[in-house]
Amino acid sequence: MTKIVVAVKYVPDATADRTFEADNTVDRENVDGLLSELDEYAVEQALQVVEAGDGEVTVLTVGPADASDAVRKALQMGADAGVHVEDDAIAGSDAFATSLVLAKAIEKLDYDLVFFGMGSTDAGMGVVPTLVAERLGLPAITFASEISVDGETVKIRRDGDAATQEIEATGKLVVSVTDQTGEARYPSFKGIMAAKKKPVEEWTLADLGVDAAEVGLDNAWTKVESTTPRPPRTAGEIVTDEGDGGTKLVEFLASKKFV
């Protein structure tokens, strides 16, 4: 039986008007949130692995109370169980602190593989999978465009700009997958109803043995110093073609250094 933990993140809806708090952290209270689309691919690949053989998928998230929505969506897709780490002290944590909390939570779980998306749609750093792997003392094979699992052997294909790599590893691993692995499934009505009966554990920092002084904005290694709202879009310039439209177009492109 292959036991897979999938780490997922609850993020602000990318289509919403996102803003920042006074401390320059993302406002997560006054905007709709959802399961990060990039993490849906990780959930999908984990489900495909266990469906091809035998296993179970546990979804893990770290975040505020509303982050349970991300867990619920993954359960509706077909995951077997969920874990939600919620603690006020975590607010404002950077990638390093987040990786600590995730690693401590994963250590409490029974697992063979740990899946991540390639990044999150709100931060996009893409470093958490390798940070977690380092903390767990496990190898990481990242940015998989294709993945297959045969017993304890995991094979991935990583597509780069100039070359394609095929990587194979065995034993406990951390794996991150890209959005090229295939479309994630939509929850079925049956899946939505079944998710209501699936177990979800709620943990705090105390449950993980993590000191509040190790996480949070005040202890972050990285911080956003300032933010500037995107300027409103201005009306475009209308050029009337009076026989010299082509010339005017070239002049415009040249003025913008496009040509």
Secondary structure, 3 states (H helix, E strand, C coil): CEEEEEEECEEECCCCCCCECCCCCECCCCCCEEECHHHHHHHHHHHHHHHHCCEEEEEEEECCHHHHHHHHHHHHHCCCEEEEECCHHHCCCCHHHHHHHHHHHHHCCCCCEEEEECCCCCCCCCCHHHHHHHHHCCCEEEEECEEEEECCEEEEEEECCCCEEEEEEECCEEEEECCCCCCCCCCCHHHHHHHCCCCEEEECHHHHCCCHHHCCHHHCCCCCCCCCCCCCCCCCCCCCCCCCHHHHHHHHHHHCCCC
